[in-house]
Amino acid sequence: MAGASRLGVNMLLRSWFFILICLFSGHSLADTVWLDNGDRLSGRIELIEGGRLVMATELAGTVTVSVSRIRTLESDRGLLIKTHDHAERALSLRASETPGEVLLVNGAVQSLALRDIRQLLEPRPLIEDWQWSGKAAAALDVKQADSDTRDLDISVDTKARHGDWRHELGYEFERDFRNEQKSRHVWEAEYDLSWFFADKWFWQTSLGYRRDFLEEVARRRQLGVGPGYEWWNNSLGHFETAARLGHLRLDRRDGSAWHASALALEWDYRRFLFGKRFELYHTAETLIPDASEIRWSVDAELGLRYLLNSWASLSLIADWDYLNATDGSDINYRRYRLGMGINW
């Protein structure tokens, strides 16, 4: 009797274990795309835009497919869909028997031609757990012509988000040589802490430090606080602006120091293009100090990143540092770089 009882308990436990596996596997079902040649892709649909579908797969990484080659698709996730004349949120998508169409489930079931979809993306979820992302890039330029040139640039940017709080940390190192003479040697770091007190609005505290080993201004320290607004943030990119009041301190190489209150205007724009194959980005900060020596300054970066795969990229970057001084000692520095990077 004891053996039979143990056997019954084991069978019951196995049955419950099998049921739990089925339940959890049902929640992990992947999106599915059927192609016109009979192939089938499984993964997570990230985006449809410009006639191309972007899908993250487990084995092949990020895959881009022309919408014209898709027979139908399905997804059990809520997605935002924009057509030529309206936008709506579908609870799920079902495969259609008609080639080139998909069934939208949003209370009622309606048929939609895939060619009519201008954009399809996943709505931004409510962030409860930690989300960490970042990128690192390195550019090395070596030329031998009328003047020998060796330029090295390394940058690391990382971002962590948890609930209403966002942490951003950036670091950059630059060292240039002209005919074996060092022409630029700079490193700088910046930390931003943002608190989202509303859906789009946030309050930001920013700390910045810059060390220059060659120019007259050897050190720059910057502290600022102020509001910001996130205009959009989705799988296509994001755009936000911020205005901060703070303090700026410059330490010259001769031992003297200069400090003043300053208004900082900052923006950050990023946009994926051509089915997430390219990323265009532009960041800039304009400083307007309350001082008679300096009118204003700009630190801007414009770049185009080509995504080789889900983690590697090739970047073309243009930097512009400008300072407008009342005594005519303006600084106007431009630089163009080509580098490799990794994303996570």
Solvent accessible surface area in square Angstrom, and as a share of the most:
residue,aa,sasa,rsa
1,M,206,0.92
2,A,64,0.50
3,G,40,0.38
4,A,69,0.53
5,S,67,0.43
6,R,155,0.56
7,L,109,0.54
8,G,38,0.37
9,V,78,0.45
10,N,70,0.36
11,M,116,0.52
12,L,106,0.53
13,L,111,0.55
14,R,174,0.64
15,S,57,0.37
16,W,145,0.51
17,F,130,0.54
18,F,134,0.56
19,I,79,0.40
20,L,85,0.42
21,I,85,0.43
22,C,62,0.37
23,L,104,0.52
24,F,142,0.59
25,S,53,0.34
26,G,33,0.31
27,H,159,0.71
28,S,86,0.55
29,L,121,0.60
30,A,54,0.42
31,D,4,0.02
32,T,14,0.08
33,V,0,0.00
34,W,67,0.23
35,L,25,0.12
36,D,79,0.41
37,N,92,0.47
38,G,65,0.62
39,D,75,0.39
40,R,157,0.57
41,L,41,0.21
42,S,61,0.40
43,G,12,0.12
44,R,113,0.41
45,I,1,0.00
46,E,47,0.21
47,L,1,0.00
48,I,1,0.01
49,E,27,0.12
50,G,72,0.69
51,G,40,0.39
52,R,93,0.34
53,L,0,0.00
54,V,0,0.00
55,M,0,0.00
56,A,32,0.25
57,T,24,0.14
58,E,168,0.76
59,L,175,0.87
60,A,76,0.59
61,G,26,0.25
62,T,53,0.31
63,V,35,0.20
64,T,33,0.19
65,V,17,0.10
66,S,34,0.22
67,V,14,0.08
68,S,97,0.63
69,R,114,0.41
70,I,7,0.04
71,R,87,0.32
72,T,3,0.02
73,L,1,0.00
74,E,64,0.29
75,S,5,0.03
76,D,86,0.45
77,R,38,0.14
78,G,23,0.22
79,L,1,0.00
80,L,67,0.34
81,I,2,0.01
82,K,87,0.37
83,T,12,0.07
84,H,126,0.56
85,D,123,0.64
86,H,89,0.40
87,A,69,0.53
88,E,43,0.19
89,R,131,0.48
90,A,0,0.00
91,L,109,0.54
92,S,23,0.15
93,L,5,0.02
94,R,126,0.46
95,A,39,0.30
96,S,10,0.06
97,E,153,0.69
98,T,67,0.39
99,P,89,0.56
100,G,26,0.25
101,E,47,0.21
102,V,0,0.00
103,L,48,0.24
104,L,2,0.01
105,V,20,0.12
106,N,66,0.34
107,G,73,0.70
108,A,78,0.60
109,V,75,0.43
110,Q,86,0.38
111,S,64,0.41
112,L,23,0.12
113,A,15,0.11
114,L,5,0.03
115,R,196,0.72
116,D,50,0.26
117,I,12,0.06
118,R,126,0.46
119,Q,36,0.16
120,L,0,0.00
121,L,13,0.07
122,E,51,0.23
123,P,24,0.15
124,R,86,0.31
125,P,85,0.54
126,L,149,0.74
127,I,21,0.10
128,E,109,0.49
129,D,111,0.57
130,W,151,0.53
131,Q,91,0.40
132,W,169,0.59
133,S,51,0.33
134,G,14,0.13
135,K,45,0.19
136,A,24,0.18
137,A,25,0.19
138,A,52,0.40
139,A,11,0.09
140,L,124,0.61
141,D,53,0.27
142,V,88,0.50
143,K,114,0.48
144,Q,157,0.70
145,A,85,0.66
146,D,154,0.80
147,S,46,0.30
148,D,60,0.31
149,T,14,0.08
150,R,95,0.35
151,D,16,0.08
152,L,49,0.24
153,D,2,0.01
154,I,69,0.35
155,S,22,0.14
156,V,55,0.32
157,D,57,0.30
158,T,33,0.19
159,K,62,0.26
160,A,22,0.17
161,R,34,0.12
162,H,68,0.30
163,G,22,0.21
164,D,74,0.38
165,W,115,0.40
166,R,9,0.03
167,H,59,0.26
168,E,34,0.15
169,L,95,0.47
170,G,15,0.15
171,Y,87,0.33
172,E,34,0.15
173,F,40,0.17
174,E,11,0.05
175,R,89,0.33
176,D,3,0.02
177,F,41,0.17
178,R,95,0.35
179,N,82,0.42
180,E,118,0.53
181,Q,131,0.58
182,K,79,0.33
183,S,53,0.34
184,R,27,0.10
185,H,29,0.13
186,V,2,0.01
187,W,72,0.25
188,E,36,0.16
189,A,33,0.26
190,E,69,0.31
191,Y,71,0.27
192,D,15,0.08
193,L,50,0.25
194,S,0,0.00
195,W,107,0.38
196,F,9,0.04
197,F,98,0.41
198,A,46,0.35
199,D,100,0.52
200,K,55,0.23
201,W,119,0.42
202,F,0,0.00
203,W,114,0.40
204,Q,3,0.01
205,T,45,0.26
206,S,8,0.05
207,L,87,0.43
208,G,23,0.22
209,Y,62,0.23
210,R,39,0.14
211,R,39,0.14
212,D,8,0.04
213,F,74,0.31
214,L,75,0.38
215,E,99,0.45
216,E,114,0.51
217,V,48,0.28
218,A,6,0.04
219,R,84,0.31
220,R,61,0.22
221,R,96,0.35
222,Q,29,0.13
223,L,85,0.42
224,G,7,0.07
225,V,62,0.36
226,G,3,0.03
227,P,58,0.36
228,G,3,0.03
229,Y,52,0.20
230,E,1,0.00
231,W,130,0.46
232,W,90,0.32
233,N,49,0.25
234,N,53,0.27
235,S,30,0.19
236,L,9,0.04
237,G,8,0.08
238,H,21,0.09
239,F,47,0.20
240,E,15,0.07
241,T,42,0.25
242,A,11,0.09
243,A,38,0.29
244,R,3,0.01
245,L,125,0.62
246,G,23,0.22
247,H,81,0.36
248,L,9,0.04
249,R,91,0.33
250,L,16,0.08
251,D,22,0.12
252,R,71,0.26
253,R,111,0.41
254,D,116,0.60
255,G,68,0.66
256,S,49,0.32
257,A,47,0.36
258,W,25,0.09
259,H,106,0.47
260,A,10,0.08
261,S,66,0.43
262,A,9,0.07
263,L,60,0.30
264,A,5,0.04
265,L,68,0.34
266,E,38,0.17
267,W,77,0.27
268,D,24,0.12
269,Y,60,0.23
270,R,43,0.16
271,R,51,0.18
272,F,42,0.18
273,L,55,0.28
274,F,144,0.60
275,G,2,0.02
276,K,36,0.15
277,R,81,0.29
278,F,60,0.25
279,E,17,0.08
280,L,61,0.31
281,Y,5,0.02
282,H,57,0.25
283,T,38,0.22
284,A,5,0.04
285,E,28,0.13
286,T,23,0.14
287,L,10,0.05
288,I,76,0.38
289,P,12,0.08
290,D,118,0.61
291,A,33,0.25
292,S,90,0.58
293,E,80,0.36
294,I,19,0.10
295,R,124,0.45
296,W,92,0.32
297,S,20,0.13
298,V,21,0.12
299,D,58,0.30
300,A,13,0.10
301,E,45,0.20
302,L,89,0.44
303,G,3,0.03
304,L,69,0.35
305,R,15,0.05
306,Y,76,0.29
307,L,27,0.14
308,L,76,0.38
309,N,68,0.35
310,S,68,0.44
311,W,142,0.50
312,A,8,0.06
313,S,1,0.00
314,L,66,0.33
315,S,2,0.01
316,L,104,0.52
317,I,15,0.07
318,A,28,0.22
319,D,20,0.10
320,W,83,0.29
321,D,29,0.15
322,Y,35,0.13
323,L,40,0.20
324,N,24,0.12
325,A,7,0.06
326,T,68,0.39
327,D,114,0.59
328,G,60,0.58
329,S,70,0.45
330,D,66,0.34
331,I,94,0.48
332,N,82,0.42
333,Y,61,0.23
334,R,136,0.50
335,R,20,0.07
336,Y,157,0.60
337,R,22,0.08
338,L,109,0.54
339,G,8,0.08
340,M,100,0.45
341,G,8,0.08
342,I,83,0.42
343,N,39,0.20
344,W,109,0.38
